[in-house]
Amino acid sequence: MIDIAEEVREVVVFHLGPGKTAMTEDARLTDLGADSIDIYEVIMSLEEKFNINIDDRDAQGLVTIGDTIAFIKSKLS
Protein backbone atom coordinates (compact mmCIF):
# COMPACT_ATOMS: atom_id res chain seq x y z
CA MET A 1 0.00 0.00 0.00
CA ILE A 2 1.30 3.43 -0.90
CA ASP A 3 1.87 6.14 1.67
CA ILE A 4 -0.30 8.90 0.21
CA ALA A 5 1.13 11.57 2.50
CA GLU A 6 4.68 10.74 1.47
CA GLU A 7 3.74 10.64 -2.22
CA VAL A 8 2.06 14.07 -1.98
CA ARG A 9 5.12 15.50 -0.23
CA GLU A 10 7.41 14.10 -2.92
CA VAL A 11 5.34 15.78 -5.66
CA VAL A 12 5.44 19.10 -3.81
CA VAL A 13 9.20 18.82 -3.18
CA PHE A 14 9.77 18.02 -6.86
CA HIS A 15 7.96 21.17 -7.97
CA LEU A 16 8.79 23.58 -5.15
CA GLY A 17 12.01 22.23 -3.70
CA PRO A 18 11.36 22.82 0.01
CA GLY A 19 13.07 20.52 2.46
CA LYS A 20 10.89 17.86 3.99
CA THR A 21 11.17 19.62 7.35
CA ALA A 22 8.97 22.40 5.92
CA MET A 23 6.37 19.87 4.85
CA THR A 24 4.11 19.86 7.88
CA GLU A 25 0.43 19.22 7.20
CA ASP A 26 -0.44 22.82 8.02
CA ALA A 27 2.19 24.23 5.62
CA ARG A 28 0.50 26.36 2.96
CA LEU A 29 1.64 25.76 -0.61
CA THR A 30 2.04 29.52 -1.08
CA ASP A 31 4.20 29.72 2.05
CA LEU A 32 6.43 27.07 0.48
CA GLY A 33 6.99 29.42 -2.45
CA ALA A 34 4.27 28.25 -4.85
CA ASP A 35 2.72 30.70 -7.27
CA SER A 36 -0.35 29.91 -9.37
CA ILE A 37 1.70 28.16 -12.08
CA ASP A 38 3.49 26.01 -9.48
CA ILE A 39 0.18 25.03 -7.90
CA TYR A 40 -1.20 24.11 -11.33
CA GLU A 41 1.86 21.91 -11.97
CA VAL A 42 1.51 20.23 -8.56
CA ILE A 43 -2.15 19.50 -9.25
CA MET A 44 -1.39 18.10 -12.69
CA SER A 45 1.30 15.84 -11.22
CA LEU A 46 -1.04 14.65 -8.47
CA GLU A 47 -3.72 13.84 -11.04
CA GLU A 48 -1.24 11.79 -13.01
CA LYS A 49 0.37 10.07 -10.03
CA PHE A 50 -2.92 9.02 -8.42
CA ASN A 51 -4.96 8.68 -11.65
CA ILE A 52 -7.65 11.08 -10.42
CA ASN A 53 -9.30 14.26 -11.64
CA ILE A 54 -9.05 17.45 -9.59
CA ASP A 55 -11.49 20.05 -10.90
CA ASP A 56 -10.93 23.78 -10.47
CA ARG A 57 -13.35 24.08 -7.57
CA ASP A 58 -11.61 21.28 -5.66
CA ALA A 59 -8.19 22.70 -6.51
CA GLN A 60 -9.09 25.98 -4.81
CA GLY A 61 -9.56 24.07 -1.55
CA LEU A 62 -6.08 22.56 -1.67
CA VAL A 63 -4.41 25.27 0.40
CA THR A 64 -2.21 23.22 2.74
CA ILE A 65 -0.31 19.96 2.51
CA GLY A 66 -2.89 18.47 4.89
CA ASP A 67 -5.80 19.63 2.69
CA THR A 68 -4.13 18.01 -0.29
CA ILE A 69 -3.43 14.72 1.50
CA ALA A 70 -7.01 14.53 2.83
CA PHE A 71 -8.45 15.27 -0.62
CA ILE A 72 -6.32 12.58 -2.31
CA LYS A 73 -7.30 10.06 0.37
CA SER A 74 -10.99 10.88 -0.14
CA LYS A 75 -10.70 10.41 -3.90
CA LEU A 76 -8.98 7.04 -3.50
CA SER A 77 -11.35 5.59 -0.91
HURAQUI-V164551 format. One record per residue. N is the residue number from 0. RES is the residue in one letter. D_FIRST is the distance of its C-alpha to the first C-alpha in Angstrom with 1 decimal. Layout:
n res d_first
N RES D_FIRST
N RES D_FIRST
//
This chain:
n res d_first
0 M 0.0
1 I 3.8
2 D 6.6
3 I 8.9
4 A 11.9
5 E 11.8
6 E 11.5
7 V 14.4
8 R 16.3
9 E 16.2
10 V 17.6
11 V 20.2
12 V 21.2
13 F 21.6
14 H 24.0
15 L 25.7
16 G 25.5
17 P 25.5
18 G 24.5
19 K 21.3
20 T 23.7
21 A 24.8
22 M 21.4
23 T 21.8
24 E 20.5
25 D 24.2
26 A 25.0
27 R 26.5
28 L 25.8
29 T 29.6
30 D 30.1
31 L 27.8
32 G 30.3
33 A 29.0
34 D 31.7
35 S 31.3
36 I 30.7
37 D 27.9
38 I 26.2
39 Y 26.7
40 E 25.0
41 V 22.0
42 I 21.7
43 M 22.1
44 S 19.5
45 L 17.0
46 E 18.1
47 E 17.6
48 K 14.2
49 F 12.7
50 N 15.3
51 I 17.0
52 N 20.6
53 I 21.9
54 D 25.5
55 D 28.2
56 R 28.6
57 D 24.9
58 A 25.0
59 Q 27.9
60 G 25.9
61 L 23.4
62 V 25.7
63 T 23.5
64 I 20.1
65 G 19.3
66 D 20.6
67 T 18.5
68 I 15.2
69 A 16.4
70 F 17.5
71 I 14.3
72 K 12.4
73 S 15.5
74 K 15.4
75 L 11.9
76 S 12.7
//
